[in-house]
Amino acid sequence: MSLKAKFEKAVADSKKLSERPDNATLLKLYALYKQGTEGDNETSKPGMMDMVGRAKWSAWEELKGKSTDEAMQEYIDLIEDLK
């Protein structure tokens, strides 16, 4: 199975987890997903009042330079750990 296929399966599996991960883990999953599907964050930072948007933006920004393949594999591994 290709990395992309494994990643897509992990994304589907993430919606079927028995319990909801904590916010820090959700943020990490979000950032890895974005890095794995879009690459480096090229968007502008959300405004001060958008706390959730800023947290997501910052988490994704921290992964700058990580390859999409690396991010996909880390996402897959994290979902496997959460099962």
C-alpha positions as YAML, in Angstrom:
chain: A
units: angstrom
residues:
- id: 1
  name: MET
  ca: [0.00, 0.00, 0.00]
- id: 2
  name: SER
  ca: [1.39, 3.42, -0.93]
- id: 3
  name: LEU
  ca: [2.06, 6.12, 1.64]
- id: 4
  name: LYS
  ca: [-0.77, 8.22, 0.20]
- id: 5
  name: ALA
  ca: [-3.22, 5.29, 0.52]
- id: 6
  name: LYS
  ca: [-2.09, 4.64, 4.11]
- id: 7
  name: PHE
  ca: [-2.50, 8.35, 4.87]
- id: 8
  name: GLU
  ca: [-6.03, 8.42, 3.41]
- id: 9
  name: LYS
  ca: [-6.91, 5.34, 5.49]
- id: 10
  name: ALA
  ca: [-5.52, 7.02, 8.62]
- id: 11
  name: VAL
  ca: [-7.62, 10.13, 7.88]
- id: 12
  name: ALA
  ca: [-10.72, 7.92, 7.60]
- id: 13
  name: ASP
  ca: [-9.72, 6.06, 10.79]
- id: 14
  name: SER
  ca: [-9.33, 9.38, 12.64]
- id: 15
  name: LYS
  ca: [-13.07, 9.94, 12.30]
- id: 16
  name: LYS
  ca: [-13.78, 6.56, 13.95]
- id: 17
  name: LEU
  ca: [-11.60, 6.78, 17.06]
- id: 18
  name: SER
  ca: [-13.30, 5.37, 20.15]
- id: 19
  name: GLU
  ca: [-12.63, 8.56, 22.12]
- id: 20
  name: ARG
  ca: [-11.86, 12.13, 21.16]
- id: 21
  name: PRO
  ca: [-8.16, 13.04, 21.53]
- id: 22
  name: ASP
  ca: [-7.18, 15.95, 23.76]
- id: 23
  name: ASN
  ca: [-6.82, 19.42, 22.22]
- id: 24
  name: ALA
  ca: [-3.02, 19.24, 21.96]
- id: 25
  name: THR
  ca: [-3.26, 15.98, 20.01]
- id: 26
  name: LEU
  ca: [-6.01, 17.36, 17.78]
- id: 27
  name: LEU
  ca: [-3.81, 20.38, 17.04]
- id: 28
  name: LYS
  ca: [-0.90, 18.10, 16.14]
- id: 29
  name: LEU
  ca: [-3.14, 16.00, 13.87]
- id: 30
  name: TYR
  ca: [-4.40, 19.18, 12.18]
- id: 31
  name: ALA
  ca: [-0.88, 20.48, 11.60]
- id: 32
  name: LEU
  ca: [0.41, 17.15, 10.28]
- id: 33
  name: TYR
  ca: [-2.62, 16.84, 7.99]
- id: 34
  name: LYS
  ca: [-2.09, 20.34, 6.57]
- id: 35
  name: GLN
  ca: [1.67, 19.78, 6.13]
- id: 36
  name: GLY
  ca: [1.04, 16.40, 4.54]
- id: 37
  name: THR
  ca: [-1.55, 17.68, 2.09]
- id: 38
  name: GLU
  ca: [-0.45, 21.27, 1.39]
- id: 39
  name: GLY
  ca: [3.21, 21.53, 2.44]
- id: 40
  name: ASP
  ca: [4.59, 24.58, 4.20]
- id: 41
  name: ASN
  ca: [2.18, 27.13, 5.63]
- id: 42
  name: GLU
  ca: [1.97, 30.06, 3.21]
- id: 43
  name: THR
  ca: [-1.17, 31.64, 4.71]
- id: 44
  name: SER
  ca: [-1.25, 34.87, 6.71]
- id: 45
  name: LYS
  ca: [-1.52, 34.69, 10.50]
- id: 46
  name: PRO
  ca: [-5.11, 35.04, 11.79]
- id: 47
  name: GLY
  ca: [-6.06, 38.10, 13.84]
- id: 48
  name: MET
  ca: [-5.65, 38.40, 17.62]
- id: 49
  name: MET
  ca: [-9.31, 37.61, 18.31]
- id: 50
  name: ASP
  ca: [-9.23, 34.30, 16.41]
- id: 51
  name: MET
  ca: [-7.62, 32.19, 19.14]
- id: 52
  name: VAL
  ca: [-8.41, 28.82, 17.55]
- id: 53
  name: GLY
  ca: [-7.25, 29.98, 14.12]
- id: 54
  name: ARG
  ca: [-4.01, 31.31, 15.60]
- id: 55
  name: ALA
  ca: [-3.34, 28.04, 17.47]
- id: 56
  name: LYS
  ca: [-3.91, 26.02, 14.29]
- id: 57
  name: TRP
  ca: [-1.77, 28.41, 12.23]
- id: 58
  name: SER
  ca: [1.08, 28.27, 14.77]
- id: 59
  name: ALA
  ca: [0.99, 24.47, 14.99]
- id: 60
  name: TRP
  ca: [1.19, 24.21, 11.19]
- id: 61
  name: GLU
  ca: [3.89, 26.90, 11.01]
- id: 62
  name: GLU
  ca: [6.08, 24.88, 13.42]
- id: 63
  name: LEU
  ca: [6.25, 22.09, 10.82]
- id: 64
  name: LYS
  ca: [7.72, 24.37, 8.13]
- id: 65
  name: GLY
  ca: [10.41, 22.51, 6.22]
- id: 66
  name: LYS
  ca: [9.07, 19.02, 7.04]
- id: 67
  name: SER
  ca: [8.42, 17.04, 3.86]
- id: 68
  name: THR
  ca: [4.87, 16.06, 2.99]
- id: 69
  name: ASP
  ca: [5.90, 12.38, 3.15]
- id: 70
  name: GLU
  ca: [7.35, 12.83, 6.66]
- id: 71
  name: ALA
  ca: [4.19, 14.60, 7.82]
- id: 72
  name: MET
  ca: [1.96, 11.90, 6.32]
- id: 73
  name: GLN
  ca: [3.95, 9.15, 8.06]
- id: 74
  name: GLU
  ca: [3.83, 10.98, 11.41]
- id: 75
  name: TYR
  ca: [0.06, 11.41, 10.99]
- id: 76
  name: ILE
  ca: [-0.35, 7.69, 10.25]
- id: 77
  name: ASP
  ca: [1.79, 6.75, 13.28]
- id: 78
  name: LEU
  ca: [-0.14, 9.08, 15.59]
- id: 79
  name: ILE
  ca: [-3.51, 7.68, 14.48]
- id: 80
  name: GLU
  ca: [-2.20, 4.14, 15.02]
- id: 81
  name: ASP
  ca: [-1.15, 5.12, 18.57]
- id: 82
  name: LEU
  ca: [-4.61, 6.56, 19.25]
- id: 83
  name: LYS
  ca: [-6.49, 3.41, 18.17]
...
